């Protein structure tokens, strides 16, 4: 049996369907720690990040400029 323990972030839909998708029961997951919700939608995580980091600058990348 594999002894490695991993932390995984997933949307609620996928968590509810663990048995169908990953053949894992909720009891098996809870043996390694209580699962907790960090967001209801992945888009909420992105929105929160961009609210806190509104002036992101990437070196080597620029916006697309259309010259007419």
TABEL-V160970 format. One record per pair of residues at least 12 apart in sequence whose C-alpha atoms are under 10 Angstrom apart, sorted by the first residue. I is the first residue (numbers start at 1). GAP is how many residues later the second one is. Records with the same first field share a line. If there is no record, write none. Layout:
I = GAP  GAP
This chain:
5 = 24  27  28
6 = 26
7 = 25  26  28
8 = 27
9 = 26  27  28  29  30  33
10 = 27  28  29  30  31  32
11 = 26  27  28  29  30  31
12 = 25  26  27  28  29  30
13 = 27  28
15 = 20  22
